[in-house]
Amino acid sequence: MSLAVTLVTGLRGAGKSRLIARWRESSDAPVAWLIDQGDDFKLPAALRASAGAASEPDDPGIERLGGCACCTARPAFAAAVRRLMRRGAWSHLVVELNAGAHPANFIDMLRGADFVDQFRLIEVVSVIAADRLAASLAGREAPWIAEQLA
């Protein structure tokens, strides 16, 4: 049986982490959260409070992915998922890509021969900060917005 995966993309500060934290809180089933560790990542305030100085959550369902999830992550992704699976029986995996990620590359990886039998991509969610969209489309973030929305 394959693990259901939701991929969450969007630019820095759009509210991806807050959305995922709320999903996890409201879910009846155990949801794991894999974070594509980028320079722009900040844990939601509630998780930062429990993480202490190390900025790592004390939550067995959260794992950080070392490296870029969309480019070089095949071994890092497999290792991170193995760590998550040792800590719980998850019914769903939410993968949060950082602002500079290329979602299409990550989707191709999930659908590739290494992972196609283990994971089932059920949705891709792109979180956009509407109040900053116009400025972002006019700036250097425009190519990332276009790719993440596509």
N, C-alpha and C positions, 0 to 999 in steps of 0.2 A: 504494500500500500504506500502511496506517495504522500508526502507532506504538502499541504496547501500553503502557497506562498503569495503574499501581497507585497508588491514593490511600491515604495513611496519615494517620489522624487520631488524636487522643487528647490528654489533658491534659498540661500541663507536668510534666516529670519522669517520665513513664510509660515512657520508654525507646524512643521512636520512632526517634531518630537512631541509637542503638546497633543497633537491629534492621536499619535500612536499610544501615548500614555493613557489617554482617555479610552481608546479602544480596548486596551488591555484591562483597564479598571472595570469596564462595563461588560466584558465578555464572560460568559458562563464556562467557557472552555479555556484551558491554559494556552496562552499565546506567548511565543518567544519573540524577542526583538533583537535583530542583528543590525548593528550600526556600522556603516561604512565610515571609518574614522577619518575625518578630514579636519583641517585647521579650523573650519567654521563650526564644528560640532560643539554644542553646549547641552548638557543634560537638562531636562526640565527642572524647575526650581525644587519641586518636591523630591525628586531623585537626588539632586545635588545636596540637599540637606542631609540625606541619609548616607551619602557617599563619603563625607568627610573631606579631608585635605587631598586625598588621592584622586578625587573626581571620578571614581569608579563606583557604580551603584552596588549596593548590597542586595542584589536581586538575581537569583539563579536563572531567570529567564532573559537576562540581557547579556549580550556578548558583543564585544567590539571586534571588528574585522581589521586586522593589520594589513595595510596596503590598500590599493585602489580596487574597489569592488568590480569596476567595469573593465579594467585593463589587465591586471596581473593577479587576480584574486582566485583563480581556480584552486590552487593548493590551500591558500589562506581561507577561502570560503569553506572548503571541505573540513578543514581542521576546526574552524569556528563552530560549524554545525555539529561536529562530533562532540565538542565540549558542551554545547547546549543540550544535546541528547543524553549525555551522561548525567545531567543535572535535573532532568524532568521528562515527562511524556507529553510533548507539546502537540496540540491539535492543529496549530497554525503557526507559521513563521512570517513575521513582518520584517522586511529588509528596508532599511532607510539609507538611501544613497545621499552622499553629500552634494553640495551645490555644483561642483565641477564634474560630476559623474556623467557618463554616457549610458543612459538606460538601455538603449538598443544592444550595446555590447553585453551588458549583464543578462538581458533576456536571452540573447543568443547562447550565452554560457549555460543558463538553466535548461535550455532546450537541446543542448549538445549531448553527445553520447555519454559523457561522464555522469550527467545528472538527470537525464530525462525520465528515468525510472524511479528516481528518488523524490522528485519535486514536481508539483503541479502548480504552475503560475495561474492564479485565478483572477487577479486584477492588478492593474497598474494605476496608482493614484498620484496625480501631480498637484501639489499644494502651491497655490499662487497667492501672494499678498496683493490683493486688489488695490490697496491704497498706494502701492509702489510699482504697479505694473507698467504704467505709462513711462515712468522714469527709467525703469529697467529695460523696456523695449527700445528706448532711445539711447541707451548706454552700451557698454561693452558686454553686458550680460545677455544681450539679445540672442546671440547664437545658442546659448544654453537654454534659454526659455523656449525657443523654437524647437530644439531637439527634445527637451523634456515633455513638452506638450504633444509633440508628434508621437 
